[in-house]
Amino acid sequence: MWGPGPPASGLTCQILPQSIGFHFVGQSLYRQMPTAYVTLQKFGCGCILRRVVLYLNEVTYLKHSRYHHFPFCSTLLSSLITDTPIHKQKQWFRETFDHLFAVANSAEAVEAGVHLVSGWQIFRSVPTEEVPFWADVVLGFRKMTEAELKKFPEHVFGQAFTTLKCEGSAYLPWLQKRVTESGGLIVTRRVEDLWELHPSFDIVVNCSGLGSRHLAGDLEIFPVRGQVLKVQAPWVKHFIRDGSGLTYVYPGAFNVTLGGCRQKGDWNLSPDAEMSRDILSRCCALEPSLQGAWDTQEKVGLRPFRAGVRLQTELLVRDGQRLPVVHHYGHGNGGYSMHWGTALEAARLLSECVQSLRTPASKSKL
């Protein structure tokens, strides 16, 4: 399942005296490789939590769309995650939405690839929950009118609202730029075992996604293959999403994304021509004008799925040596929708590890 491949990139920051070392391990850029892009981070005794939040959000989430070869963007909707309480999912979604809303209202919105977008989520039958848990997070949520539903004759119910669009091809380089402008330096390193980082680093933050099958021995995480089409159709201004989440039309700043599929356990990163034809057919059924789209590009990526996001601290012990690890991976198709919220929580876990290492009593226990 794992094969040889080129190393992925990571980040390192200036090393300060009398500091605690953090090592961030992220997802491979190269298919199923256990290679990780590596973040080497050491902070001094000042304002740790604030800076850790910056790096957890901005560095660790470079993994998702780079692993996907930048095929995916996200129109912020929150899908239910198994084994994760609804109130926690809503918290993560709200924190992420608030962050991206602030970016969309800033002078950097264009460079960051974040903007508001309005549209419809439509259903062939009335859903059990007509008002989803995230309805009061997005803007202007309401039931679609009969006049609006006439556009979709095969559907009987719909929701209209305004949300945020995040273009991975712009957002991730923008985050990386913020990191490097804060003193970060990109390095390349291959990590086969988390213990390679000991004793050089006191804490490891594992954000390796599918790479955690190898690095963390987590066989619960598996790929869900996705395929989309990127087309030029500048007249399409509103997003359309079938309630199943399998068919969608997401207009963006650079192109329109047409999707999609969810193929569990499939590691294949080559485009499937038959799937592309099926995607185009389904999307044209929702928006017939897409038959006039041009410059079609096929993109494929792997979503890192597991029963729930792994967001916890683990203490590794070997030969009397101890290595605290904060795990932060397994977001599936909710990476963009929840990334800021889960990173804030990972930062809190990391802060607890830092405080433990600085407390003599805790050090003796560790």
Salt bridges, closest charged atoms under 4 A:
GLU58 OE2 - ARG178 NH1 3.10
GLU111 OE2 - LYS177 NZ 2.95
ASP136 OD1 - LYS90 NZ 2.94
ASP136 OD2 - ARG94 NH2 3.58
GLU148 OE2 - ARG142 NH2 2.76
GLU167 OE2 - HIS115 NE2 3.91
GLU167 OE2 - LYS165 NZ 2.90
GLU181 OE2 - LYS177 NZ 3.96
GLU192 OE2 - ARG190 NE 2.64
GLU192 OE1 - HIS214 NE2 3.16
ASP193 OD2 - ARG318 NH2 3.51
ASP218 OD2 - ARG306 NH2 3.07
GLU220 OE1 - ARG306 NH2 3.45
ASP242 OD1 - HIS155 NE2 3.01
ASP278 OD2 - ARG282 NE 2.86
GLU287 OE1 - LYS151 NZ 2.96
GLU314 OE1 - ARG310 NH2 3.41
GLU314 OE1 - HIS327 NE2 2.62
GLU345 OE1 - LYS88 NZ 3.24
GLU345 OE1 - ARG348 NH2 3.85
